[in-house]
Amino acid sequence: MTVLGAKSFYFFSNWKMYLTVAESVDLAKEYKDLFKDNAKDITVAIFPSALAAVAVGEVLEGTDFSWGAQHVCGPEKGGYTGEVSAAMYGSVGAKYALIGHSERRHLFHETNHDVRQKIEAALEAGLTPVLCVGETRAEREAGQTEEVIEIQLRAALAGLSYPSGRKLVIAYEPVWAISTGLHSEEAGIQCDPAEATKVHRLIARTTEVLLAGVERVILFGGSVRPHNIAAYLGESEIDGVLVGAASTTKESVVELLSAVHFQV
Ligand code: PGA
């Protein structure tokens, strides 16, 4: 049972560059165990490193849990040293691809144009894109949050021919609230759930215009931790969470689930 009433939710785990292959395989096995009794209520997907992806996929084979790429290359094939295409991920069983994550946008200078190309490549490869959008602190302080989010959504989705039956997954990740409070003794900087809700409403309105009729899932990400997960999931506009650091150890996943009163 959950404090969230009958709400089922998405729990997407972005393992970033935190785990080795062996650690990823071990944690994927733990996930299978931790979530097995809650599979009806929680849609779980793991985003392992590119190196660990196939091994994690093997662990999850035959379960209700999915996995996805943290990053894909737009072009399908060719001279792109170090890259892995959406098609390659699709061919080994990935279901999702994170696209436009703020660490990709800011650390690796991915533009809205790149994001659009990757969305198209992911769809073509049969993957469901998890489009990440979010404003920086400076943009928020300048009152530009809505404008930035709308520009990111339009660039990624306007005029897209979206395959019928495939969901559209958007993650609102305020850049200023990502990766804070990594240790339990630090409070970190979090986005107020009511503020997150306002942006989720904007995303719902905008995507309804851009891709009318496509089923939408809107996740929140940005320092989701055991002490705040219930507050985010308690908002009806928040369909689930995209969790980074706190999804990378068994102990903190147990704490996250316990915080929303799931039996583990
Ligand atoms: P975080 O990461 O939970 O560590 O802030 C979330 C994300 O960047 O996807």
Boltz pocket constraint, residues with backbone or C-beta under 6 A from the ligand:
constraints:
  - pocket:
      binder: B
      contacts: [[A, 14], [A, 173], [A, 177], [A, 178], [A, 179], [A, 180], [A, 221], [A, 222], [A, 223], [A, 224], [A, 242], [A, 243], [A, 244], [A, 245], [A, 246]]
      max_distance: 6.0
